[in-house]
Amino acid sequence: MTSGRVESDLTARVGNFIHTIDRLCRRPARGEGVQDSPHVPAGFERQEEEPQERPQHTGRRGIPIMRLRNAGDWPEFLVRDAVALRPVISTRIRRSKPEIAPGDTVPVILARIVGDLSADAERRSSADGKLRRMPGLRFPRYRMTVKVLAAWTARHADAGPDTEEAAREALRAVDRTWGWGIEAAERGGESVPFPFNVLLKLAPPFLHDWRLSGKAPLLSGRLRALRAALAQDAAKAGLPALLADLDPADSGRVDRLLLSAFLDDLSRQYRRTPLHVRGAGHVFYPLLLLNEHGGELVELIAERRSNLESFDPVVVVTYLPGGDPPTAEEEDPVSALIRWRRELVATGRAAALQVLREPLDVRAPGLPKDPVVLSTASRFWVPPTRKPPWWSTPLAIALFWSVLAGAVGAYAGQTVAWQRNSCATGPWTPWAESGRQLMGAECVGVAEPGYLFTPSTPEIAQVHRRIHEENQRAATLHADQAQAARPYVTIVYLAALTSSNRDSLAAVREGLAGVAIAQKNQNDSSGASEPIVRLLVANGGGRMQYGEAIARLLVSSSEAEAPIVGVVGLDQSRRQTVATIHALGKAGLPMVASTLSADRLVEESPFYFQVAPQNKRQAAVAAAFATTLGLPARARVYYSHDVSDYYSDNLRKQVSARLAEAGFAVENRRFTAIGSAKPGPGDPNEHPYAGEPRQAGVSACDAKGLVYFAGRGIPDFQSFIKGVNETCPGAPPTILAGDDISRYAADVRLRGEVGQVPFYYQSFAVAPNRCGQPQPHDFYDQLFRTFTFECQEPGAGRTLDGHAALSYDAAETLITAIRRLGGPVRHAVPVNSYTVWRQLSMLHTASGPAIQGATGGIDFGGGTARQYPRDKPVLILRAKGAERPQQVGACGPPAGSSPWCAKVAEKYR
């Protein structure tokens, strides 16, 4: 009985002791150091709790230095992976028991400890007994400090008076950047071309000095830590100067420097922050077992722990082979540890520092004869298995970064796609609306300040800047109390601003410049009835194919402060343009088209108006002019068979009918417009097919009479006239073309490519004179003063196609309607799209045109309400090569009517 009771008591003491070691090394889930815990062996009876009268500093962190007496074989037993200890001490505890002989210095001991803790280990799992790989700890700062001290020690004796330069050389020897750069420069200096060979030589010293400066945390992090450890009171000195002040023979300072680097490395790996998730995976502190010869290192650790604000995540157990014999009143290890923790948190600062410095004396129990008995000691409470949080494991971290990288990649891909699809130019803001969208290869929508639809030119960019400046001025005028009575409105210029053919950009620039001048003139005005105009530029895409979608966008984006009251511009009489007119009309937005002339457009919506004459008037003028050319009474009309191009088909019908009325035998031939589909086998059109525009031009050489081109100027007429120039430049047919050819005629470069073939074309605007000469309208003087590139002769800047003047007239027509709503003091009726539309429909005076525009009189009244101007000028011009086109005829004021205009019937006025 006595033997069994003794054995049971020994087992209890052994379990109590091992539990204490486990509790010292066990890292709490929150906080650091030894924490209050209910985990005690089952055979241990708690002492009565002391009254909680003293202040409780529960946030204090600390681990006692344990002094183990009568250690015996316990150090060897604890450091090895003993199967018997699996139930009571974790195999996850990293352990080091360096062999310390008398006279071993602190650097030697630290080198052995680092070697033990940094080595990967295979430990048996306490759960299933399987081997598990446990990676070692990393000590980069310690290893760098060792290298720096070794290099400095080797140079210190021969340093002479210039110790700082010697210290710098020692740092260079350790700095990998320096060595790599010098070697690379020497090896590659001959093969690397200038100036890269010079950069190879200059970069290493620059990077090295930058690292030593400590101004780049990511680049010089470890050197910054070494400088901080050396600094002490010389905080402003550089690292070479601090190292030069270090005497390698000063063992005390060298020992503290190495210990500081060692413990700093441990602390960095045990950080638990959102940026250091891996640190939460360390659930046990390392265990250092030092014999009686490691007292110097233990004293340095105790000295470092004289700071309540710092914490070193390491358990130090110093053991002695002998000791005093045990007494009956001796405190068991668990009770001693609980008492130590209470003294740490319940005493003042000075007493707490003393508690941290003084070692915790514990007497080791004797080892059982059969240690396996500990594995079956079920009557002793065993602490639960301590495993790292699942989110701190390498697999979880890898999955997290994979998911994060995937999410970032998906977000970046979505954002790049959004930027591409919305034609964005600024930072990634995928939840903001840019007002634009990528349709095919074109960006369509509204252009905010600073955005240019592509392709573009420097001249177009200059016009955009001017519009942006005027919009800013309009906002400033609106904020001025003196201008408060003036209505603040938005006018949209909607046109086909992008094209796959850069040759059409001259017309794009002309249209923008015209509305910019109208906006500037209006904002220069004063008076309660004069509106303040803000201009939005919108792109409906090539051939206005996305105009309907942009119309819906404009309706949904109208602002309350400066409401959209109307749209000017529009472009090309096509099916898509008609759909745009329908969408704007349904929204109640009045439109004033600048260049559209197809007859059917005025029937599409009562909200639609135009400042250009209709095709039926253009055709009548063409037929009257053809009778003066002295040609055989035969005519061949070329047109596009594109059924969506209402302009070409309508002009062909009107010209053919008027020529037939004038006695011409008319033949119609169709061609495939560039970018359109060729007719298929089931095409019902009976007119002869001439192929593409160049082939049509070749076929025109055999025409005996007038050749009328009722198609688009760019690129179709451009290709058509090249076919004529290549086939019959010496005897070309007499060519007359419709008003859309003015786009082509405005580009002197394109005309110069076919210098041997003259042609006539119709235009809706009088061309300006050269800069410095009297102009037919004040608009041109203002245009040339505002945009000086228009004065280039010859050049892409010349406004010869009438687009600028027509756009100006369209904007001025809408502004006039707004102005007429006002009174001498304030506007008599609210200014909105419906009141402006009503005023447009009544734009008429009995004494003459309501507006004397740059392209002629504009008046929508008369005997009946009309949506197109009456008796609008149609001009005939002759062009040949790069020469300036010359006007050879005109019908309608103010250009003055030619005698043959009398043949134009009254119904076509």
BELURTA-V216605 format. One record per residue. N is the residue number from 1. NEAR is the number of other ideal C-beta (glycine too) atoms within 8 Angstrom. Layout:
N:NEAR / N:NEAR
This chain:
1:4 / 2:5 / 3:6 / 4:7 / 5:8 / 6:8 / 7:10 / 8:8 / 9:8 / 10:11 / 11:13 / 12:11 / 13:10 / 14:12 / 15:14 / 16:15 / 17:12 / 18:12 / 19:16 / 20:13 / 21:12 / 22:13 / 23:13 / 24:14 / 25:13 / 26:12 / 27:11 / 28:9 / 29:2 / 30:3 / 31:7 / 32:8 / 33:10 / 34:10 / 35:7 / 36:4 / 37:6 / 38:3 / 39:7 / 40:9 / 41:11 / 42:7 / 43:9 / 44:10 / 45:4 / 46:6 / 47:6 / 48:4 / 49:6 / 50:5 / 51:4 / 52:6 / 53:3 / 54:6 / 55:4 / 56:7 / 57:9 / 58:6 / 59:5 / 60:10 / 61:7 / 62:12 / 63:12 / 64:12 / 65:13 / 66:12 / 67:11 / 68:14 / 69:13 / 70:11 / 71:11 / 72:8 / 73:7 / 74:11 / 75:13 / 76:8 / 77:11 / 78:13 / 79:9 / 80:6 / 81:6 / 82:8 / 83:9 / 84:8 / 85:12 / 86:12 / 87:8 / 88:12 / 89:10 / 90:11 / 91:11 / 92:9 / 93:12 / 94:12 / 95:11 / 96:13 / 97:11 / 98:10 / 99:5 / 100:10 / 101:6 / 102:4 / 103:4 / 104:9 / 105:9 / 106:12 / 107:10 / 108:8 / 109:14 / 110:13 / 111:9 / 112:12 / 113:12 / 114:12 / 115:8 / 116:11 / 117:12 / 118:9 / 119:7 / 120:7 / 121:8 / 122:7 / 123:10 / 124:11 / 125:10 / 126:8 / 127:5 / 128:4 / 129:7 / 130:6 / 131:7 / 132:9 / 133:7 / 134:10 / 135:4 / 136:10 / 137:10 / 138:7 / 139:12 / 140:8 / 141:13 / 142:13 / 143:9 / 144:13 / 145:13 / 146:11 / 147:9 / 148:13 / 149:12 / 150:8 / 151:12 / 152:14 / 153:8 / 154:7 / 155:12 / 156:11 / 157:4 / 158:6 / 159:12 / 160:6 / 161:4 / 162:7 / 163:10 / 164:9 / 165:9 / 166:15 / 167:15 / 168:10 / 169:9 / 170:14 / 171:16 / 172:10 / 173:9 / 174:10 / 175:10 / 176:6 / 177:10 / 178:13 / 179:10 / 180:9 / 181:14 / 182:9 / 183:8 / 184:9 / 185:12 / 186:7 / 187:6 / 188:10 / 189:10 / 190:5 / 191:4 / 192:8 / 193:5 / 194:5 / 195:6 / 196:8 / 197:13 / 198:8 / 199:8 / 200:14 / 201:10 / 202:8 / 203:9 / 204:14 / 205:9 / 206:8 / 207:12 / 208:13 / 209:8 / 210:11 / 211:12 / 212:13 / 213:9 / 214:9 / 215:5 / 216:9 / 217:6 / 218:4 / 219:8 / 220:13 / 221:8 / 222:9 / 223:13 / 224:10 / 225:11 / 226:14 / 227:12 / 228:7 / 229:10 / 230:12 / 231:10 / 232:4 / 233:4 / 234:9 / 235:5 / 236:3 / 237:8 / 238:8 / 239:12 / 240:12 / 241:11 / 242:13 / 243:13 / 244:11 / 245:9 / 246:12 / 247:7 / 248:9 / 249:4 / 250:8 / 251:8 / 252:6 / 253:9 / 254:12 / 255:14 / 256:10 / 257:13 / 258:15 / 259:14 / 260:10 / 261:16 / 262:13 / 263:11 / 264:10 / 265:14 / 266:13 / 267:11 / 268:8 / 269:11 / 270:12 / 271:8 / 272:6 / 273:6 / 274:4 / 275:4 / 276:8 / 277:11 / 278:9 / 279:12 / 280:10 / 281:10 / 282:11 / 283:9 / 284:12 / 285:14 / 286:15 / 287:14 / 288:12 / 289:12 / 290:13 / 291:9 / 292:8 / 293:8 / 294:13 / 295:8 / 296:9 / 297:13 / 298:13 / 299:8 / 300:12 / 301:12 / 302:12 / 303:8 / 304:13 / 305:12 / 306:8 / 307:7 / 308:9 / 309:3 / 310:7 / 311:8 / 312:11 / 313:12 / 314:10 / 315:11 / 316:11 / 317:13 / 318:15 / 319:15 / 320:11 / 321:7 / 322:5 / 323:7 / 324:5 / 325:4 / 326:6 / 327:6 / 328:3 / 329:4 / 330:7 / 331:7 / 332:9 / 333:11 / 334:13 / 335:10 / 336:13 / 337:14 / 338:9 / 339:9 / 340:12 / 341:11 / 342:9 / 343:11 / 344:13 / 345:11 / 346:9 / 347:9 / 348:5 / 349:6 / 350:6 / 351:9 / 352:15 / 353:11 / 354:8 / 355:13 / 356:13 / 357:9 / 358:6 / 359:10 / 360:11 / 361:7 / 362:12 / 363:10 / 364:12 / 365:9 / 366:6 / 367:10 / 368:11 / 369:3 / 370:5 / 371:10 / 372:8 / 373:10 / 374:15 / 375:9 / 376:6 / 377:10 / 378:4 / 379:5 / 380:13 / 381:7 / 382:6 / 383:10 / 384:4 / 385:6 / 386:10 / 387:5 / 388:9 / 389:8 / 390:6 / 391:9 / 392:12 / 393:10 / 394:6 / 395:6 / 396:10 / 397:12 / 398:8 / 399:8 / 400:10 / 401:8 / 402:8 / 403:8 / 404:8 / 405:8 / 406:8 / 407:8 / 408:8 / 409:8 / 410:8 / 411:9 / 412:9 / 413:8 / 414:9 / 415:10 / 416:9 / 417:8 / 418:10 / 419:11 / 420:8 / 421:8 / 422:11 / 423:13 / 424:9 / 425:5 / 426:4 / 427:3 / 428:7 / 429:7 / 430:9 / 431:3 / 432:5 / 433:4 / 434:9 / 435:9 / 436:14 / 437:10 / 438:12 / 439:10 / 440:5 / 441:4 / 442:12 / 443:12 / 444:14 / 445:13 / 446:12 / 447:13 / 448:7 / 449:5 / 450:5 / 451:10 / 452:8 / 453:10 / 454:6 / 455:7 / 456:8 / 457:9 / 458:5 / 459:11 / 460:13 / 461:10 / 462:10 / 463:13 / 464:13 / 465:8 / 466:12 / 467:14 / 468:10 / 469:8 / 470:14 / 471:11 / 472:8 / 473:9 / 474:15 / 475:9 / 476:8 / 477:11 / 478:12 / 479:5 / 480:8 / 481:4 / 482:4 / 483:10 / 484:6 / 485:7 / 486:12 / 487:9 / 488:10 / 489:14 / 490:13 / 491:18 / 492:14 / 493:16 / 494:15 / 495:13 / 496:13 / 497:9 / 498:12 / 499:10 / 500:5 / 501:7 / 502:6 / 503:11 / 504:11 / 505:12 / 506:12 / 507:12 / 508:13 / 509:12 / 510:15 / 511:18 / 512:16 / 513:16 / 514:20 / 515:18 / 516:14 / 517:14 / 518:14 / 519:15 / 520:12 / 521:9 / 522:12 / 523:12 / 524:5 / 525:7 / 526:4 / 527:7 / 528:11 / 529:11 / 530:11 / 531:14 / 532:14 / 533:14 / 534:12 / 535:14 / 536:12 / 537:12 / 538:13 / 539:17 / 540:16 / 541:15 / 542:9 / 543:8 / 544:16 / 545:10 / 546:12 / 547:16 / 548:11 / 549:10 / 550:17 / 551:15 / 552:10 / 553:11 / 554:18 / 555:11 / 556:6 / 557:8 / 558:9 / 559:8 / 560:4 / 561:6 / 562:9 / 563:12 / 564:14 / 565:14 / 566:15 / 567:16 / 568:18 / 569:14 / 570:16 / 571:11 / 572:11 / 573:12 / 574:13 / 575:9 / 576:14 / 577:16 / 578:13 / 579:10 / 580:16 / 581:15 / 582:11 / 583:13 / 584:15 / 585:14 / 586:6 / 587:11 / 588:8 / 589:15 / 590:15 / 591:15 / 592:15 / 593:15 / 594:17 / 595:13 / 596:14 / 597:15 / 598:12 / 599:10 / 600:9 / 601:15 / 602:12 / 603:4 / 604:10 / 605:9 / 606:7 / 607:11 / 608:14 / 609:13 / 610:15 / 611:15 / 612:16 / 613:12 / 614:11 / 615:13 / 616:9 / 617:13 / 618:16 / 619:14 / 620:13 / 621:15 / 622:15 / 623:15 / 624:14 / 625:14 / 626:15 / 627:10 / 628:8 / 629:8 / 630:3 / 631:9 / 632:5 / 633:8 / 634:12 / 635:15 / 636:14 / 637:14 / 638:15 / 639:14 / 640:14 / 641:14 / 642:9 / 643:6 / 644:7 / 645:14 / 646:14 / 647:15 / 648:14 / 649:11 / 650:13 / 651:16 / 652:12 / 653:8 / 654:14 / 655:15 / 656:12 / 657:9 / 658:12 / 659:16 / 660:9 / 661:7 / 662:11 / 663:6 / 664:13 / 665:7 / 666:10 / 667:9 / 668:11 / 669:14 / 670:14 / 671:18 / 672:14 / 673:14 / 674:9 / 675:4 / 676:9 / 677:5 / 678:5 / 679:9 / 680:6 / 681:3 / 682:4 / 683:7 / 684:4 / 685:8 / 686:3 / 687:8 / 688:7 / 689:10 / 690:10 / 691:9 / 692:9 / 693:17 / 694:11 / 695:11 / 696:15 / 697:17 / 698:11 / 699:10 / 700:15 / 701:12 / 702:5 / 703:10 / 704:5 / 705:14 / 706:15 / 707:13 / 708:16 / 709:12 / 710:12 / 711:16 / 712:14 / 713:13 / 714:14 / 715:11 / 716:14 / 717:16 / 718:13 / 719:13 / 720:17 / 721:14 / 722:12 / 723:15 / 724:18 / 725:13 / 726:8 / 727:9 / 728:8 / 729:9 / 730:5 / 731:4 / 732:13 / 733:11 / 734:10 / 735:15 / 736:15 / 737:14 / 738:15 / 739:13 / 740:12 / 741:14 / 742:16 / 743:15 / 744:14 / 745:15 / 746:13 / 747:12 / 748:10 / 749:7 / 750:10 / 751:15 / 752:9 / 753:8 / 754:11 / 755:9 / 756:8 / 757:12 / 758:8 / 759:12 / 760:14 / 761:15 / 762:17 / 763:14 / 764:16 / 765:13 / 766:14 / 767:10 / 768:10 / 769:7 / 770:7 / 771:7 / 772:3 / 773:6 / 774:3 / 775:11 / 776:8 / 777:9 / 778:6 / 779:13 / 780:14 / 781:8 / 782:11 / 783:15 / 784:13 / 785:6 / 786:10 / 787:12 / 788:6 / 789:9 / 790:12 / 791:9 / 792:9 / 793:7 / 794:7 / 795:8 / 796:10 / 797:10 / 798:11 / 799:16 / 800:10 / 801:13 / 802:15 / 803:17 / 804:14 / 805:17 / 806:17 / 807:19 / 808:15 / 809:16 / 810:17 / 811:16 / 812:11 / 813:17 / 814:16 / 815:13 / 816:11 / 817:14 / 818:15 / 819:10 / 820:9 / 821:13 / 822:14 / 823:8 / 824:4 / 825:5 / 826:7 / 827:12 / 828:6 / 829:6 / 830:5 / 831:13 / 832:8 / 833:13 / 834:7 / 835:11 / 836:16 / 837:13 / 838:8 / 839:12 / 840:14 / 841:10 / 842:8 / 843:15 / 844:9 / 845:8 / 846:3 / 847:3 / 848:6 / 849:10 / 850:10 / 851:12 / 852:8 / 853:14 / 854:10 / 855:14 / 856:13 / 857:14 / 858:15 / 859:14 / 860:15 / 861:10 / 862:7 / 863:2 / 864:4 / 865:6 / 866:10 / 867:10 / 868:12 / 869:15 / 870:9 / 871:7 / 872:16 / 873:15 / 874:15 / 875:13 / 876:15 / 877:14 / 878:10 / 879:13 / 880:9 / 881:9 / 882:7 / 883:8 / 884:5 / 885:11 / 886:8 / 887:11 / 888:7 / 889:11 / 890:14 / 891:12 / 892:13 / 893:9 / 894:9 / 895:12 / 896:6 / 897:10 / 898:9 / 899:5 / 900:10 / 901:13 / 902:6 / 903:9 / 904:11 / 905:6 / 906:4 / 907:4 / 908:10 / 909:8
